[in-house]
Amino acid sequence: MPEIDILSFGETMAMFVAEHAGELANVGHFHKRIAGADSNVAIGLSRLGFNVAWLSRVGADSLGRFVVDTLAKEGLDCSNVVIDTAHPTGFQLKSRTDDGSDPVVEYFRRGSAASHLSPQSIVPELLQARHLHATGIPPALSETARQMSFELMTRMREAGRSVSFDPNLRPNLWPSEALMITEINRLAGLAHWVLPGLSEGRLLTGFDDPADIAAFYLDLGVEAVAIKLGPHGAYYRTHLDEGFVAGVPVETVVDTVGAGDGFAVGMISALLENHSFADAVKRANWIGSRAVQSRGDMEGLPTRSEMSVEFEAPIAGKPAPTGLLFGT
């Protein structure tokens, strides 16, 4: 197995996207794609040149073959994706919006192959990866998938690997909100970099102000926190400094789904390349803004050459503005 830069895991579903705006019940034509926050990030990092291993399960069905084929074409190492003959591949229906509003998504994933991920799914060789990216979605799928999330994050951190965590809350998948908050915060405490949205951070910590939300996670042992503020950019805080990084203006918002995944791609890629946390947030904001300008969850994620031309080249030779910094 070639050296792994990043290990990612979770559920990739087939996604049927409405070709016309309107209620899903009235739509007759759909376009087949894939969906999954965890695999969106994996794809984005692969497009930037990282070697990414994908750990998951799919059904022994046509949708499962479609999922694996699509991920493999994106450069992901899918050799550890198990084909489950007893459970189906999950899928979803997604409405089309032409006004920049959030689309309606209906999920058909209960009892899916990926919900049967467990600690037994962990392949020891994968723990040699340089970095692990995790989200709050797999632990919401089932008790065994939750156990696997804790096991992976614990073992990777104990091995001295870096770990990032995006809460990516899915309240409808949890038995209760209280359990979701408890378990997500336990997982967050196992990460080095935590990347919540503002509304997520408020729900999970009980604090309103981004600085207080970030302090909550720093007190859990996290090294750095970046809080997504939508079009307003992001706030970050480490043990040494903090600051706001302005958002990137977008003329037309096409599809908001996947913006947070693009943000994670920017953060992880920049930090693994030893950029400062502030500059990582700047890249994250840019990739997030690019994601909302394309229809689809991951279609707007850039390649390395696109990022070089559209993001890095315009600021070459100029000081990179990083917002208002404190404590530096």
C-alpha positions as CSV (number, residue, x, y, z in Angstrom):
1,M,0.0,0.0,0.0
2,P,1.4,3.4,-0.9
3,E,2.0,5.9,1.8
4,I,-1.3,7.4,3.0
5,D,-1.5,11.2,3.6
6,I,-5.1,11.2,4.8
7,L,-7.6,8.7,6.1
8,S,-11.2,9.5,5.9
9,F,-14.3,7.3,6.6
10,G,-18.0,7.4,6.6
11,E,-21.0,6.9,4.3
12,T,-21.2,7.9,0.6
13,M,-24.7,7.7,-0.7
14,A,-26.0,7.8,-4.2
15,M,-27.8,11.1,-4.8
16,F,-30.6,11.9,-7.3
17,V,-30.7,15.6,-7.9
18,A,-33.8,17.2,-9.4
19,E,-33.2,18.6,-12.9
20,H,-35.9,21.2,-12.4
21,A,-37.0,23.4,-9.4
22,G,-40.1,22.6,-7.5
23,E,-41.3,20.1,-4.9
24,L,-39.7,16.7,-5.1
25,A,-43.1,15.0,-5.4
26,N,-43.6,16.9,-8.7
27,V,-40.1,16.2,-10.2
28,G,-39.9,13.6,-12.9
29,H,-36.3,13.8,-13.9
30,F,-33.2,13.4,-11.7
31,H,-29.4,13.3,-12.3
32,K,-27.5,10.6,-10.5
33,R,-24.5,11.8,-8.4
34,I,-22.9,10.9,-5.1
35,A,-23.2,12.6,-1.7
36,G,-21.6,12.4,1.7
37,A,-19.8,15.1,3.7
38,D,-16.9,12.8,4.6
39,S,-16.2,11.7,1.1
40,N,-16.7,15.3,-0.2
41,V,-13.7,16.3,1.9
42,A,-11.8,13.2,0.8
43,I,-12.4,14.1,-2.8
44,G,-11.4,17.7,-2.3
45,L,-8.1,16.7,-0.7
46,S,-7.4,14.2,-3.5
47,R,-7.9,16.9,-6.1
48,L,-5.2,18.9,-4.3
49,G,-2.8,16.0,-4.7
50,F,-3.0,14.2,-1.4
51,N,-3.1,10.4,-1.2
52,V,-6.4,9.7,0.5
53,A,-7.6,6.3,1.7
54,W,-11.4,5.8,2.1
55,L,-12.9,3.4,4.7
56,S,-16.5,2.5,4.2
57,R,-19.2,0.0,3.3
58,V,-21.6,-0.1,0.3
59,G,-24.2,-2.6,-0.7
60,A,-23.7,-5.3,-3.3
61,D,-25.9,-3.3,-5.7
62,S,-25.7,-1.0,-8.7
63,L,-25.7,2.1,-6.5
64,G,-22.8,0.7,-4.5
65,R,-20.8,0.1,-7.7
66,F,-21.6,3.6,-8.8
67,V,-20.4,5.1,-5.5
68,V,-17.1,3.1,-5.5
69,D,-16.4,3.8,-9.2
70,T,-17.0,7.5,-8.8
71,L,-14.8,7.7,-5.7
72,A,-12.0,5.7,-7.5
73,K,-12.2,8.1,-10.5
74,E,-11.6,10.9,-8.1
75,G,-8.4,9.3,-7.0
76,L,-9.4,7.8,-3.6
77,D,-8.0,4.5,-2.5
78,C,-11.1,2.4,-2.1
79,S,-9.4,-0.9,-1.5
80,N,-10.8,-1.0,2.0
81,V,-14.4,-0.3,1.1
82,V,-16.3,-3.5,2.0
83,I,-19.1,-4.8,-0.3
84,D,-22.0,-5.7,2.0
85,T,-24.2,-8.5,0.6
86,A,-26.8,-8.2,3.4
87,H,-27.5,-4.4,3.4
88,P,-28.2,-1.8,0.7
89,T,-26.3,1.4,-0.3
90,G,-28.1,4.4,1.1
91,F,-29.4,7.1,-1.3
92,Q,-31.0,10.5,-1.2
93,L,-33.2,12.8,-3.2
94,K,-32.2,16.5,-3.5
95,S,-34.4,19.3,-4.8
96,R,-33.1,22.0,-7.1
97,T,-33.2,25.6,-6.0
98,D,-32.5,28.6,-8.3
99,D,-32.6,31.3,-5.7
100,G,-29.7,30.4,-3.5
101,S,-31.8,28.9,-0.7
102,D,-31.0,25.6,0.9
103,P,-32.3,22.6,-1.1
104,V,-34.7,20.0,0.3
105,V,-33.0,16.6,0.9
106,E,-34.8,13.4,1.7
107,Y,-32.7,10.5,2.9
108,F,-33.1,6.8,2.5
109,R,-30.3,5.4,4.6
110,R,-31.7,3.5,7.5
111,G,-30.1,0.1,7.8
112,S,-27.6,0.9,5.0
113,A,-24.4,-0.9,4.6
114,A,-22.4,2.0,6.0
115,S,-24.5,2.0,9.2
116,H,-22.9,-1.4,9.9
117,L,-19.4,0.0,10.1
118,S,-17.7,-1.1,13.4
119,P,-14.4,-1.2,15.1
120,Q,-13.8,-4.5,13.2
121,S,-13.8,-2.4,10.0
122,I,-10.5,-0.8,11.0
123,V,-7.6,-2.0,8.9
124,P,-4.4,-1.7,10.9
125,E,-2.4,-0.5,7.9
126,L,-4.7,2.5,7.6
127,L,-3.5,3.8,10.9
128,Q,-0.2,4.7,9.3
129,A,-1.9,7.6,7.6
130,R,-0.4,11.0,8.4
131,H,-3.8,12.6,9.2
132,L,-7.3,11.5,10.1
133,H,-10.4,13.5,9.2
134,A,-13.6,12.7,11.0
135,T,-17.1,14.1,11.2
136,G,-20.1,13.7,13.5
137,I,-22.0,11.8,10.8
138,P,-20.7,8.2,11.2
139,P,-21.3,8.2,14.9
140,A,-24.9,9.1,14.3
141,L,-25.5,6.2,11.9
142,S,-25.3,3.4,14.6
143,E,-23.8,2.4,17.9
144,T,-21.1,0.3,16.1
145,A,-20.2,3.1,13.8
146,R,-19.9,5.4,16.8
147,Q,-17.6,3.0,18.5
148,M,-15.5,2.9,15.3
149,S,-15.3,6.7,15.3
150,F,-14.0,6.8,18.9
151,E,-11.6,4.0,18.2
152,L,-10.1,5.5,15.1
153,M,-9.7,9.0,16.6
154,T,-8.2,7.6,19.8
155,R,-5.7,5.4,18.1
156,M,-4.6,8.0,15.6
157,R,-4.1,10.6,18.3
158,E,-2.2,8.2,20.5
159,A,0.0,7.4,17.5
160,G,1.0,11.0,17.1
161,R,-1.1,11.6,14.0
162,S,-3.0,14.8,13.5
163,V,-6.8,14.6,13.7
164,S,-9.4,17.1,12.4
165,F,-13.1,17.0,13.3
166,D,-16.2,18.7,11.8
167,P,-19.3,18.2,13.9
168,N,-21.6,18.1,10.8
169,L,-24.6,17.6,13.0
170,R,-27.5,15.4,11.8
171,P,-30.0,15.6,14.7
172,N,-32.6,13.4,12.9
173,L,-30.2,10.4,13.1
174,W,-29.7,10.6,16.9
175,P,-32.0,9.2,19.5
176,S,-31.9,12.5,21.4
177,E,-30.3,15.9,21.2
178,A,-28.8,15.4,24.6
179,L,-27.0,12.3,23.5
180,M,-25.8,14.0,20.3
181,I,-24.3,16.9,22.2
182,T,-22.5,14.6,24.7
183,E,-21.1,12.3,22.1
184,I,-20.1,14.9,19.6
185,N,-18.2,16.9,22.3
186,R,-16.5,13.7,23.5
187,L,-15.3,13.1,19.9
188,A,-14.3,16.7,19.4
189,G,-12.0,16.4,22.5
190,L,-10.0,13.7,20.7
191,A,-9.2,16.1,17.8
192,H,-6.4,18.6,17.2
193,W,-8.5,20.9,15.0
194,V,-12.3,21.3,15.4
195,L,-14.3,23.0,12.7
196,P,-17.9,23.8,13.7
197,G,-20.4,26.1,12.1
198,L,-21.6,28.9,14.4
199,S,-25.1,27.4,14.9
200,E,-23.5,24.0,15.7
201,G,-21.1,25.6,18.1
202,R,-23.9,27.4,19.9
203,L,-26.0,24.2,20.3
204,L,-23.0,22.0,21.4
205,T,-21.5,24.4,23.9
206,G,-24.3,26.6,25.1
207,F,-22.3,29.7,24.3
208,D,-23.3,32.4,21.7
209,D,-20.0,34.2,21.1
210,P,-17.5,32.5,18.8
211,A,-14.6,33.2,21.2
212,D,-16.4,31.4,24.0
213,I,-17.3,28.5,21.7
214,A,-13.7,28.2,20.7
215,A,-12.5,28.4,24.4
216,F,-14.8,25.5,25.3
217,Y,-13.0,23.2,22.9
218,L,-9.6,24.5,23.7
219,D,-10.3,23.6,27.3
220,L,-11.1,20.0,26.2
221,G,-7.5,19.7,24.9
222,V,-8.1,20.8,21.3
223,E,-5.2,22.7,19.7
224,A,-7.2,25.1,17.4
225,V,-10.7,25.9,16.5
226,A,-12.1,27.5,13.3
227,I,-15.8,28.5,13.4
228,K,-17.6,29.0,10.1
229,L,-19.6,32.2,9.9
230,G,-21.2,31.7,6.5
231,P,-20.8,34.7,4.2
232,H,-19.1,36.6,7.0
233,G,-16.1,34.3,6.9
234,A,-14.7,32.6,9.9
235,Y,-13.3,33.1,13.4
236,Y,-10.3,31.1,14.6
237,R,-8.6,30.6,17.9
238,T,-5.6,28.8,19.1
239,H,-3.7,28.9,22.4
240,L,-1.5,31.7,21.0
241,D,-3.8,33.9,18.9
242,E,-7.3,34.5,17.5
243,G,-8.9,36.4,14.7
244,F,-11.6,36.9,12.1
245,V,-10.9,36.2,8.5
246,A,-13.3,37.9,6.1
247,G,-15.5,35.9,3.7
248,V,-15.0,35.8,0.0
249,P,-17.6,37.8,-2.0
250,V,-19.8,35.6,-4.2
251,E,-21.9,37.1,-7.0
252,T,-24.3,34.2,-7.3
253,V,-24.9,31.4,-4.8
254,V,-26.0,28.3,-6.7
255,D,-26.0,25.5,-4.1
256,T,-25.1,25.9,-0.4
257,V,-24.6,22.2,0.3
258,G,-20.9,21.3,0.5
259,A,-19.6,24.7,1.6
260,G,-18.6,23.5,5.0
261,D,-16.9,20.5,3.3
262,G,-14.9,22.9,1.1
263,F,-13.9,24.8,4.2
264,A,-12.6,21.6,5.7
265,V,-10.6,20.8,2.6
266,G,-8.9,24.3,2.8
267,M,-8.1,24.0,6.5
268,I,-6.7,20.5,6.4
269,S,-4.7,20.9,3.2
270,A,-3.1,24.2,4.3
271,L,-2.3,22.9,7.8
272,L,-0.7,19.7,6.4
273,E,1.4,22.0,4.2
274,N,2.6,23.9,7.4
275,H,0.7,27.2,6.7
276,S,-0.3,29.3,9.6
277,F,-3.8,28.7,11.1
278,A,-4.9,32.2,9.9
279,D,-3.7,31.5,6.3
280,A,-5.4,28.1,6.4
281,V,-8.7,29.8,7.3
282,K,-8.2,32.1,4.3
283,R,-7.8,29.2,2.0
284,A,-10.8,27.5,3.6
285,N,-13.0,30.5,3.1
286,W,-12.0,30.6,-0.6
287,I,-12.7,26.9,-1.3
288,G,-16.0,27.2,0.6
289,S,-17.0,30.2,-1.5
290,R,-16.1,28.2,-4.7
291,A,-18.2,25.3,-3.6
292,V,-21.4,27.4,-3.4
293,Q,-21.0,28.6,-6.9
294,S,-21.5,25.1,-8.4
295,R,-24.5,22.8,-8.5
296,G,-23.7,19.6,-6.6
297,D,-22.0,18.8,-3.3
298,M,-18.4,18.5,-4.5
299,E,-18.4,19.6,-8.1
300,G,-16.9,23.1,-7.1
301,L,-14.0,21.7,-5.2
302,P,-10.8,22.9,-7.0
303,T,-7.8,21.0,-8.4
304,R,-4.3,22.0,-7.3
305,S,-3.8,23.9,-10.6
306,E,-7.1,25.7,-10.3
307,M,-6.3,26.8,-6.8
308,S,-2.9,28.0,-8.0
309,V,-4.4,30.1,-10.7
310,E,-7.5,31.4,-9.0
311,F,-6.4,31.8,-5.4
312,E,-2.6,31.7,-4.9
313,A,-1.5,33.6,-8.0
314,P,-3.5,36.8,-7.4
315,I,-1.9,37.2,-3.9
316,A,1.6,36.2,-4.9
317,G,4.1,38.8,-3.8
318,K,1.6,40.5,-1.5
319,P,1.1,40.2,2.2
320,A,-1.8,37.7,2.8
321,P,-4.6,39.6,4.6
322,T,-5.7,37.4,7.5
323,G,-8.3,39.6,9.2
324,L,-8.0,41.2,12.6
325,L,-5.5,39.3,14.7
326,F,-5.0,39.3,18.4
327,G,-2.1,38.2,20.6
328,T,0.4,37.9,17.8
